[in-house]
Amino acid sequence: MLAKLSQLPNDVRQYMLVTFNYWNFTLTDGALRMLVVLHFHQLGYSPLEIASLFLFYEFFGVVTNLIGGWLGAQLGLNKTMNIGLFMQVIALLMLAVPSANLTVIWVMFAQALSGIAKDLNKMSAKSAIKTLVPNDQQGALYKWIALLTGSKNALKGVGFFLGGALLALIGFQGAVIAMAGVLAVVFIFSLLLLDKDLGKAKNKVKFSQIFSKSRSVNILSAARMFLFGARDVWFVIALPLYLGQVFGWDYLLVGGFLAVWVIGYGFVQSIAPKITGKTKGIVPDGRVAFVWAMILAAVTGVIALALQFNWYPQLIIVIGLMIFGAIFAINSSLHSYLIVSYAKDDGVSLDVGFYYMANAMGRLICTLLSGAIYQLYGLSMCLWIAFVFIMVTTIISLWLPRNNINSI
């Protein structure tokens, strides 16, 4: 296998290695999230208490994306990716202690490490693609970003199912130990095979440059914050608990359903270029992002209204979630392409890191809201908040550049 890999062109080989790292990390990340939600619900934790376990995970994601972009430009993306892999192994092993020692503070600190690891890994993977595709090949860049993002989310869905299955089969401690072992092997391969200077800036990067000076990047970052907040305010905590409490689904069914959703979501992301017109030679711009955000807002409003009046809730949640996921996937893929396109070539991770900082900020705020609003007002209110957030994304998208992406 290694011999065949060495015969490939270097850019293809590096893309495959980055994707392989990202895939394996994503499996453990998705499984760990499902494990924590279901295991601590089983222990009697309230929705708000479960949400608090992810507080450090999301908070340190904000910090990591802001500083991680600078680190990637200074040290090289291979180092930030490998640091992320190693930290995830440590985070998983921290959770392998006996159940009596799994205090809230201990779990929050383990989740903090996992949050740092996840965002180092994601920022490194997305930034690396920019360095591997020539600047005049925007169509190829869109395709590669869509494939990376789509495959990642499909595997995150597999991770959700894996988390539920491992919890049922070998328990919480056995699951985290098994995942740590697999990821340790991936870490060793990454150390040996990734290019040493991947993504390293040619010029010295000042720490003050962590805040983007690009108007396009700043506008897109604001839109991204509200877009992903809209998803997480009902999907992260509220939905898994609702499926178990209201529909009476067991862990395997909850994990399996969410897995199928995220796999489908990832598949749509990977084919988003075909849906948005790449086959006709159309490269997306701000207008395309605005239109798809408006469609997502309309779908979310319909789901929220139907659930508000208790109109076939099980049918609405199952079918409505699938439609929401497909359209959200197109929005996400468009944003992922646009940020890499907007980012400057030298020290690309600075702009990408700033953008994903905004993404993490939205997740942080709405993970807490997901637990609190669901506990106080139920799932329909979570969906109304999601609708408002997507409308904000739609309005912000009006200011994104149109028809001149390559000149930005």
C-alpha angles and dihedrals in degrees: 000000000000090000092054091046091054091056093061123094110273096244092052091045092051092047089053092048093048090048092047091053092046093048095053093044091050092053091057093042094053093043093048093052092052092044093053095045095047098037095051092043086055088053090056102260117155121239091256092049090050090049089052090059087067094047095098091039091060097034094054089046087064092049094042096052091049095049097026093067089057091046091050091053092046102041104022129259093263090066096047091048092050093046088054093052092049093048091051090055089053092047092052092048090050088061092050092080119112115286092250089064095049095102121168092253093049092050091046091054091047088050089049090058090046091050092052090047094049095051094044088053095045095045090049094049096047093044093048092062091060090057093051099051122068113246093240093058101077093152091056091046091053091049094049093046091048092050093048094046095041095048090046093055093044088056091046086059090052086050091056090054091043090053093052092044095047091048090054095042109037105005132241099296095044091050096053093046092051092049092047090054094052093046092050089060091050089051091055092050090049092052091053102042113031118098110259097225099038108150095352112150116246091216128051110271120219118220089233088067092074088093110074118240092194115107091206093053092047094051093046091047091055091049090049093052093058094039095057093037087058091056098044096045089074106014106052105055109353100054100049090048092045092052091053100039102038103027095033094230118164125233095267092050093047092047092044094050094048089045092055089048095052093043090053089045090053092048092054090048091054092053095039092109089062092047094049094048109268090136087063091050094259116144110197123249138175094292092057090049090051094051095050092046089054091051090050091050091053093050093048091050092053092050092048092049094048092049091046089061093040091240107171091320097187092051092044094049095047099042096030092052091053092052091044090050094051094050093041088052091057090049091049093048091050091051093047091054095044095053093051090046093049094045117101116250100237110065093003091173091070094067094036091049092050091049094051089047087064089047090053092047090057090048093048094052095043098043087062091042090050092060097038099044093044091050093048105032110008136241097304092063090050088056093050090053088049089053092052091048093051091049088054089051089051093052093047090050090065088077096052115113117266131213097347105074095138093057095054 
